Amino acid sequence: MFDFSIVTTWFDSLLRETLGLGDFLSILIECVLVGVFILAAYAMLAIVLIFMERKVCAYFQCRLGPMRVGPWGVFQVFADVLKMLQKEIFFVDKADKLLYLVAPFLVLIASVGTFSFMPWNKGAGILDFNVGIFLLTAISSIGVVGVFLAGWGSNNKYSVVSAMRGAVQMISYEMSLCLCLITAVVLTGTMQISGIVEAQSGPFGWLVFQGHIPAIIAFIVFLVAGNAEANRGPFDLPEAESELTAGYHTEYSGMGFGFFYLAEYLNMFVIAGVATTVFLGGWMPIHIGVAGVDSFMDCIPGIVWFLGKAFLLVWVLLWIRWSFPRLRIDQILKLEWKYLMPLSLINLVLMTVIVALGWYIK
Amino acid sequence: MYFILLLTVLVTAIVLVAAAYVIAKLIGPRSYNKVKGEPFECGIPTRGSSWLPMSVGYYLFAILFLMFDVETVFLYPWAVVVKEFGAMALLSIGFFLLVLVFGLAYAWRKGALEWK
């Protein structure tokens, strides 16, 4: 496998030794580059995801989707961004101005923060703490605050109802999300993202193979809970457009709305990416223990594996979204607290028993 | 080094939003009238404040979340060492999980999980 850390160490030595820059300057340049990379990847993925959602949803409904702007409508998203940038940003008179202004920042911090944990390739993860998964869930929960403040600060009745719904739904589903990740950590024995991916090497090493029954249950529960956490699919109660116009972002215009929209799509990708990392081996190719096949799989770059798996899961999430009707608030809470949460608790015990007895595929 | 990276990510997110806001402020039109400043409510003027008391159900689930989330956070450090300790890990966390399950069962029995 190509190790991307070769590139980063080469660049670091280029700055420090060949160009003879000091510690501060070289770190500054590297940080700016990392920031630019995050922004570029974030914007590119957002464009791809929004276009994908429109086309996939159109094909699910026997339509063509956007076709006018550019060939097959590929420039539609660019046109939309340009339009949104030109719109005026205004406040509702009685709104809580500070909360109203701060909310998109919080939502984007949660979204970009979790996005930076993605292991794109071997040695290409940006944030790679030894408490990785734990920090990831911590950062993702900032998003709840953003959604709640947006709804509450708007001083609109629809938005306030939506804020309450969003908060209660997102905090509830965080429970089974955490429990599923803990189930995975029990098997990998580390919380570091790169460590989790490394733990899934070897023949049939992906966690869904390695941990068989409990890992598959955790994977499915994670996808369901993640879908609810990203406010998508049958769980899009906070922005139920037929009841609450646009929910918590009713009063946002232009880019204010644009960022909530952007964050929604990127959160979907992050959910798919985390599920890929933790359960489907991240950038790790599939190995079946036959030398020829394994070395062929190793020829495919890690980023292709990662994006391939992540986009497959994104497609599954889109499929779910456009196939199921929206749930009611009591149904959503019942699903979480009476089904998913006990199930993931039992699943955690099951996984611990399997690990303790050594019944997983080594 | 890691905390510099975390800071970089944070600054990136803030710069992204702030830059878009500044661009929108520069090139966007600006106008004001009384009706535009009203909250949207399908064309009807809003009566009273929007910050009304909400159904108690939401708060009940928030309290439940607070309890269980703190307990799940304690599970993380334990999960890392399960592989090393084997069966001992299960025994040592058994009591803790039992309390967690009892808590859920109690809330269920008391009807805290029903939507009101």
Boltz contact constraints between the chains, C-beta under 6 A:
constraints:
  - contact:
      token1: [A, 31]
      token2: [B, 8]
      max_distance: 6.0
  - contact:
      token1: [A, 34]
      token2: [B, 8]
      max_distance: 6.0
  - contact:
      token1: [A, 35]
      token2: [B, 8]
      max_distance: 6.0
  - contact:
      token1: [A, 35]
      token2: [B, 12]
      max_distance: 6.0
  - contact:
      token1: [A, 38]
      token2: [B, 12]
      max_distance: 6.0
  - contact:
      token1: [A, 85]
      token2: [B, 23]
      max_distance: 6.0
  - contact:
      token1: [A, 85]
      token2: [B, 24]
      max_distance: 6.0
  - contact:
      token1: [A, 86]
      token2: [B, 27]
      max_distance: 6.0
  - contact:
      token1: [A, 86]
      token2: [B, 28]
      max_distance: 6.0
  - contact:
      token1: [A, 87]
      token2: [B, 28]
      max_distance: 6.0
  - contact:
      token1: [A, 88]
      token2: [B, 28]
      max_distance: 6.0
  - contact:
      token1: [A, 88]
      token2: [B, 29]
      max_distance: 6.0
  - contact:
      token1: [A, 88]
      token2: [B, 30]
      max_distance: 6.0
  - contact:
      token1: [A, 89]
      token2: [B, 24]
      max_distance: 6.0
  - contact:
      token1: [A, 92]
      token2: [B, 39]
      max_distance: 6.0
  - contact:
      token1: [A, 93]
      token2: [B, 37]
      max_distance: 6.0
  - contact:
      token1: [A, 104]
      token2: [B, 17]
      max_distance: 6.0
  - contact:
      token1: [A, 105]
      token2: [B, 17]
      max_distance: 6.0
  - contact:
      token1: [A, 108]
      token2: [B, 13]
      max_distance: 6.0
  - contact:
      token1: [A, 108]
      token2: [B, 17]
      max_distance: 6.0
  - contact:
      token1: [A, 109]
      token2: [B, 13]
      max_distance: 6.0
  - contact:
      token1: [A, 112]
      token2: [B, 13]
      max_distance: 6.0
  - contact:
      token1: [A, 113]
      token2: [B, 9]
      max_distance: 6.0
  - contact:
      token1: [A, 116]
      token2: [B, 9]
      max_distance: 6.0
  - contact:
      token1: [A, 127]
      token2: [B, 5]
      max_distance: 6.0
  - contact:
      token1: [A, 129]
      token2: [B, 2]
      max_distance: 6.0
  - contact:
      token1: [A, 134]
      token2: [B, 76]
      max_distance: 6.0
  - contact:
      token1: [A, 155]
      token2: [B, 39]
      max_distance: 6.0
  - contact:
      token1: [A, 155]
      token2: [B, 50]
      max_distance: 6.0
  - contact:
      token1: [A, 156]
      token2: [B, 39]
      max_distance: 6.0
  - contact:
      token1: [A, 156]
      token2: [B, 50]
      max_distance: 6.0
  - contact:
      token1: [A, 157]
      token2: [B, 50]
      max_distance: 6.0
  - contact:
      token1: [A, 160]
      token2: [B, 50]
      max_distance: 6.0
  - contact:
      token1: [A, 164]
      token2: [B, 54]
      max_distance: 6.0
  - contact:
      token1: [A, 164]
      token2: [B, 58]
      max_distance: 6.0
  - contact:
      token1: [A, 168]
      token2: [B, 58]
      max_distance: 6.0
  - contact:
      token1: [A, 168]
      token2: [B, 61]
      max_distance: 6.0
  - contact:
      token1: [A, 171]
      token2: [B, 65]
      max_distance: 6.0
  - contact:
      token1: [A, 172]
      token2: [B, 61]
      max_distance: 6.0
  - contact:
      token1: [A, 175]
      token2: [B, 68]
      max_distance: 6.0
  - contact:
      token1: [A, 178]
      token2: [B, 72]
      max_distance: 6.0
  - contact:
      token1: [A, 182]
      token2: [B, 75]
      max_distance: 6.0
  - contact:
      token1: [A, 182]
      token2: [B, 79]
      max_distance: 6.0
  - contact:
      token1: [A, 185]
      token2: [B, 79]
      max_distance: 6.0
  - contact:
      token1: [A, 186]
      token2: [B, 79]
      max_distance: 6.0
  - contact:
      token1: [A, 186]
      token2: [B, 82]
      max_distance: 6.0
  - contact:
      token1: [A, 189]
      token2: [B, 83]
      max_distance: 6.0
  - contact:
      token1: [A, 250]
      token2: [B, 40]
      max_distance: 6.0
  - contact:
      token1: [A, 254]
      token2: [B, 24]
      max_distance: 6.0
  - contact:
      token1: [A, 255]
      token2: [B, 20]
      max_distance: 6.0
  - contact:
      token1: [A, 255]
      token2: [B, 24]
      max_distance: 6.0
  - contact:
      token1: [A, 330]
      token2: [B, 115]
      max_distance: 6.0
  - contact:
      token1: [A, 337]
      token2: [B, 113]
      max_distance: 6.0
  - contact:
      token1: [A, 338]
      token2: [B, 113]
      max_distance: 6.0
  - contact:
      token1: [A, 352]
      token2: [B, 82]
      max_distance: 6.0
  - contact:
      token1: [A, 352]
      token2: [B, 90]
      max_distance: 6.0
  - contact:
      token1: [A, 355]
      token2: [B, 82]
      max_distance: 6.0
  - contact:
      token1: [A, 355]
      token2: [B, 83]
      max_distance: 6.0
  - contact:
      token1: [A, 356]
      token2: [B, 86]
      max_distance: 6.0
  - contact:
      token1: [A, 356]
      token2: [B, 87]
      max_distance: 6.0
  - contact:
      token1: [A, 356]
      token2: [B, 90]
      max_distance: 6.0
